[in-house]
Amino acid sequence: MQDLTPSVEAHFAGFGVDDDLVRAALAAATTHGADFAELFFQHSTSTSIGLSDRLINRVHTSVDLGVGVRVVIGDQVGYAYTEDLELNSVLRAAATASEIARGGGAPHPVSVLRRFPIPNLYPVSRSWGDVEIGERLPLVRAWEQRAFDLDARVRKVQVSLSDGTSQVYIARADGVRVGDVRPMTTAYLSVTVEDGDKKESGSYNVAGRTGMELYTPERQERLAKEAVHRAMQALDAGSPPAGEMPVVMAAGSSGILLHEAIGHGLEADFNRKGISIFADKMGQSIAHDTVTIVDDATIPGSRGALNVDDEGNATERTTLVQNGVLKGYLHDQISAKQYGVAPTGSGRRQSFRHPPLPRMRATYMEAGPHDPAAIIASVDRGIYCDSFSNGQVQIGGGDFAFFVRYGWMIEGGKLTRPVKDVNLIGNGPKVLAAIDMVGNDLEIDEGGWTCGKDGQGVAVSQGMPTVRVQKLSVGGGR
């Protein structure tokens, strides 16, 4: 365990945020009573570099600073924020949040200070703030050149590298004070290839809560190779036949299906409001007994890792489905109180401008007993999906549509010909129940996934072992 809070408090002290300001703001926030009240201070710096047509066409640095104030009274939530950390501005934001949530209660006392140490799941060798632009430029130029070198049919390469650090300090009326320092970096490479009159594109990206050390020689090579490989695969790919058939999901990025079609339905606010199809299924069997699904904030260096959530609660590895049985939801402070359970450390927000919501962190299915090759061999005619692009899901009914950019036909138990632009249409709970083989090859995807909910985007990770879905509706064509 490592107590990051003192260094974060010292950092914000440089902006005039001291204990007097915090106590005054919390007193203003709880003037009309409060079941829960918090201040969320955030200072973020980020840098982004873009390269296209062998020219650096974007270098952008941004700084963001402010505080969000939330007051909860019963079912009423008041939220306000300010980008000015001067005392009067913070007090006005606190008073506004209090008025919005006003319940007519007596002022709520601010409790005695409580700090707790948190793990450091994302240490960095050197803060991104100490990495000069001159160190970043050779990286993106080398990635571009490597992509051109891999195949003469590569005509265009686009590369971007973004990184940054966010310091957050959370002060609650119940006395909790906790700070965190959150690094993040993402690299993206896209290529366009041409072969005769055929033209295709492919891309790959990697991300993590880490420093420059993420970009090992092996990962840099994979960044270029995978982008080129996907584009070349698409040159030879056709559309799959349409209809219902078995579908094999590849390990890794297929976790997007799990995330969207099932994960959102297990966020407690949707269940608390009776919106989710899983709202009345706690303790029931909803999947094959080889299926266990978790949401884990504790994977070191992963994009979805969190030392502490955005409400100041400790994070954890939360089991959602165990051996096919629904065991839990993802809780923030509000839903945990209403369910009478402890928060799961899943309260997350995009920035100080947004109130927290129950959100996923790193959602994946645990490895099962089956050999991946045996899973493919078990399918006489079906689709193997290995690269997802996007999707949509209806939380209430669980119906979804997903776009698979690249995949393969399975014929006679073998991968035969590449396919592209495959549409998968189904229902999350039904797909979960239709998974009957789970591979022993769990892979947490290394990509830069961002999850959207209620207009907020947060960084997440996801993963899957190879799985077989007995039957799913498949559509081909762009």
N, C-alpha and C positions, 0 to 999 in steps of 0.2 A: 504494500500500500504506500501511496505517496500523497502528501498533502500539498496540492497545487494552490490552495486557496490563498495563503499569505502572499505569494508572488503575484497572483491576479489582483488581490486587494491593493498591493503596492502599485501595480500598473494603473488601476483606475484612480488611485489617489492623485496621480499626475493630471487627471481631468477634474479634480475637485470633489471626487466621490469619496467621502469619509463616513465614519460611523454616525456623525451628527446628521448628515444629509439623509442617510439611509433610514435612520429612526424617524426623522421628521416626515419623510415621504410615506413610510409605512403608517405613521399615525394619521396622516391625511387620507390615506387609502382606506383606513378602517374607521373613519369618522362615523359612518352610519352602520357600523357592525360589519362583520365579515366571517364567513365560515372558513375562508382561505384568502390570503392576499400575498402577492409577490412582486418584487422588482426584478426585471431581467435586463441587466446591462450587457451591451455587446460592442466590441471594437474589432472590426474586421479589415484586413488588408488583402488585396488580391492582385495578381499580375497575369496577363494573358498575352501570348504571342501567336500570331498566325502567319503561315507561309503558303503561297500559291504561285504557280508559274515561276518558280525559282526566286521569287521575291518575297521579302518580309513585308506583308501588307497590313499588319496590325500589331501594335504594341500598346497595351492598355493596362494602366494601374489604377486601382480604385481604393478608396478608404471609406468606411461606413462606421458611424458611431451613434449610439443612442440608448434609450431605455424604454422598455415596455412595462406598464403597470396593469396587473389584473386583480380584480376583486370579485369573489364569488360569494353570493348570498342566496342560499337555496338553489333554485334552478336559474337564477339570474346571474349573468356574467357581464361585468363591466370591464372594458379594455380601452386603454389610451396609451399613446407613446409620444416621445419627443426626441428630436435629434440634438437638443440643447441640454447639456448636463448641468447648467447653472441651477442653483437651488430653486428659484421661483418657478422656472419652467418645469422642473420635476414635480414640484408641489401642485402645479396646475394640472399636470397629467394625472397625478394621483387623485386629486379632487374630482376630476372628470370621471375616472373609472369608478370612484365611489358613488357618484351621483347616478351613473348608469345602472349600477347594481343595487341601488338604495332599497333597503328593506325596512327602514324605520327603527332599526335596532340601536342599542347603546354603543358607544365607541368600543372598539375591541383593543385590549391592551397588547402592546408589542412584547413578545416573550423574551426571556433571557437568551443571549447569544449562544448558538449551538453550532459547532463545526464538526465535520467528520472527514477522515482521510478517504481518498478515492484511489482506485488503481490507475496506473498510467498505461493505457492500452496502445498508445500511439506516440512513443518517444521518437524524437528526430535527432539525427546527428548534428544538424545545423538548421536553425529556423529559416523558413523561406524568406523572411525579411532580410537575412544576411547573405542571400544568394544574388549576385549581381546579374543584370541582364546579359552581360558578356559571357556568363557561364551557360545561360539558357540557349543562346543563339546557335552555338555549334551543335547542340543536341538536335534541334529541329532540322537543321540543314543536313545533318548526317542521316536522319530518318528518311528525308526526302530522297537523298541520293541512293540510299539502300533500296528503296522501292523501285527506282528507275533501273538499278543494276539487276534486279531479280528477273526481269523479263523485258525483252525488246518491244513487246506490245503495249507496255505502259506508256500512256500519252500525257497524263496529267496527274499530279500529286498535290494534295492539300494536307497540311499538317498544322496542328495546334497544340500548344502546351499551356495549361493554366495551373496556377497554384495559389495558395494563400493560407492565412492563419486567422482564426477567430478566437478572441478571448471573451469568455462570458463569465459574468458574476451574478449569482442569484441570491437574493436576500428575501426571506419570507417572514411574515408576521409571527409565525410560530418559533422564530429564533434561528432557523437554519440559515447558514451562510456557506456557500460553496462556490469555488471557481474552477474553471477548466480552460485549457489551451488546446485548440482543435486545428490541426493542420489538415490540408487536403490538396491533392494534385490529380490532374487528369491529362492524359496524352491521347490524341486522336489522329488517325491517319486514314485518308481516303484516296483511292486511286481510280482512274478511268483507263480502261484498256480497249484497244481496237484490234480486230482481226478481220480483214476484208471489210465487208459492209456491216459487220456485227460490232456493237459497242456496248460495254457493260461497266458497272462500277462495283466497288467493294470497299468495305471499311472495317476498322478494328480500333478498339480503344482500351486503355488500362487506367485504373484509378486506385487511390488508397489514401488513408489518413497517415501520411508519412512524409518524409523529406525526399531529397534527390536520390536517396538510396533505393527508392522504388525502381529506378531505371537501371537495373542490372543489364549487362550485355545480353543475357538470354531474353529478358523481357523486351529490350529494344529490338532485337532480331525478330521476335514474335510479332511485334507491332506491325512491322513492314510485311513480313511473310504472310500473316493471316489476311491482311487487307488485299494483297496481290492474289493469294490463293482463292479468296472468295470471288473476286472479280473474274478470274480465269474460269472458275467453276461455273459461274453464271453464263459465260460465253457458250458453253456446251449444254446448258440446262434447258429443259422444256417444261411445259405445264403438266401437272399430274392429272389423272382421271378424276372426275368428280364423283362423290357418293360417300356412303358410310363404309369405313374400313378400319382395321387396326392401325394405331399410330404409336410409333416408338419415339419417345422424347430423349434427346441426347443429354448426357451429363453436362452440367454447367448452366448455360444461358437459358435452358428450358425452364429454369426457375421463375422466369417472367410469367409463365402460365400459372404457376403456384401462387405467386405474389398477387396477381390481379384477380384471378378467378376464385381464389379461396382466401388468401391472406386478408384482403380488405374486409371480407365478411366476418373475420374473427377480431376486428377492432371493436372494442367494447362500446363505443358510442353508438355504432349502428345497431348493436344488440340491445343496448339500454333503451333505445327509441323504438325497438321492435321492427326495424327496417331490414335487418339481415335475415337471410333464410336460415341462419344457424341460431337464431335467437332462442328457440325452444328445444335445442338439441343437446344441451349440456349433459354429459354422462352417457350419451347414446353412441352406438357404433355408426360411424359415417364413412368408413373406409375399410379396406382389406387389413387384416391384422399385421401385415408387413409394413404398413404405412405409419411413420411417426414424423410429425412436422413440428419444428421449433422456430422461434424467432429469437435471435441471439445478438446481443449488443457487445459481447465480450470476445469477439474474434480479433486478435491483435492486428492493428494496421489496416483492417478492412474498411471499406467506404462507409459501411453501416455501423461501425464501432462507436461506442459512447462510453466515456468514463462515468458520466452522470447525465441524466436526461435534462430537458429544458424546464423542468419544474423543480430541480434540485434533488430529485430522488435517485437512489442507487439503481444501477442497471443490472441486468441479469440475463441468463439463458432461460427463456420461457417456453415450456412445453405446451403446445396448442392441441395437438392430436397425438395420442400415445397408443401404439398398436391398434390403430383404427378407431379409437374412442375419443370423442371430443372432451378435452380436459380443462381448457382455459381460454380466456380472451386476453387481448392486450389492453392494459388499463392505464389511464392517466389518473390524476388525483381525484377528479370529479366522479368518474365511473367507479373507481375503487371504493369510494365512500358509499355510493349507492348500492354496490354489490356486497359491501361488507367484507372486502378483501384488501390486501396490501397492494399498492401500485406496483406494476411490473417494470417501472422505469421506461415507459413508452410514451410519455408526454413530450411531444416534439413540435417545433415551430420553425418556419423558414428563417425568421429573423426577429429582432425586437419589435418589428412592426406588426407582428402576428401573435394571436393567442395560441397556446399549445393545444394539440389534439392527440388522441391515441393514434400512434403511427407505428408501422413496421420499422425494423432496423436491418437485420440480415435474416431473411426468411428462407428456410430450406427444408427439404425432406432428408431424413437420415438414411444412411446406406442400408440396403437390405441384403438378402441372401443370394441373389441371382447373379450369374456371370453375364456381363453385358453382351458378349457374343452369343450366348444362349438365348437371350431375349430377342435379338435380331433373327436368329435361326428359327425361332418359334413362329414367325410370321410368314405365311405363304404369299400374301399380297397385301401390301400396305405402304405407309409413308414413314420415313425416318426424318425427323425435324432437328436441325442442328444450329439454326441461327434465326432468332426472332427479331422482328422489327418493332411492332407496336401492337396494341390491342385495346379493346373496350369491354367493359363489364358493367352489368346492371346489378347493383348490390342487392336489391330486394329479392329478385328471382334467381340471381346468379348466372344469368345468360351472358355469354361472351362471344366475341369474334376476335381472332388473332391472325396476324399476318406473319407468315414464316418466309423469310427472305431466301433461305437456301435449305435444301434437304435432298433426300435420295428416295427413289423407289425401292421398296423391298419386294423382291420376287423370288419365290422358292427359298426363302430364308437367307437371301444374300442382298447386299446393296448393289444395285445394278446401274441405274442411270440417274444423273443429277436432275433435280427439279427446282424450280424457283417460284417465288410469288404465290405461295400456297396460303389459302384462307382456311382456318380452322374455326368451326362454329359449334358451340355446345353449351353445356350448363355446368358450372363449377362443381356443385355437389355431386352431380351425376358422373362427371369425369373422375372425381376423387374416388367414387365408389367403383368405377370401372378400371382403376389401376390394379392389375392383378400380378404384376411382376416388378420387383424393385431391385435395381442393380447394386453391386457392392462397390461402386465407383463414385461416391459422392464427390462433387466438385463445386466449390464456391466460385462463381464467375468473377473475374477480375475487372469487369467493365465498369464504366462510370454511370451507373443507373441512378435516375432521379424519379422519385415517386410524387405524383400529384394528388392532392386532396383538398377540397374546399378552397381552391385558388392558391394553395401553398405547395412549394416543391421542397423536398428534403432528400438528402443523399441516402441511398440504401444499397445493400448487397443482397444477393439471392443465389440460390444454388439448387442443384438436383443431382441425384444419381440417374443413370439410364432407367427409364420406366416404360412399361407397356400399358397403353390404354386399349381395352378390348375393342372399342368401337367409337369412332368420332366422325362427324361430318366434315368432309374435305372438299374444298372448291379450288379450282386452278385458274390462273390468268391474272393479269394485273388489274 
